[in-house]
Amino acid sequence: PSSPASTCLRMACTLDPLAKKMFKGVLLAELVGIFGAYFLFKKMNTSQGFRQTMSKKFPFILEVHYKSTEHSGMYRIREQDPEKWLNGKN
């Protein structure tokens, strides 16, 4: 019969590849999330039309964008967007 220590070593060896795959999957998901958030922020920061689309579909994300830009010292974007959107419809 095998000893408990050798059984644990065998189990650890079989879980090791699974743990590596899970780690790689989590790391990949985090990287995708970071780059996705960066490109979303960049698009919202440079395109007033995209911010208008976001205000209709995902207003809570636009609110986060406004707060982060205000925190960095840019205060007029929140006020300028609705003015521009109203003037653009006329």
Disulfide bonds with the S-S distance in Angstrom:
none
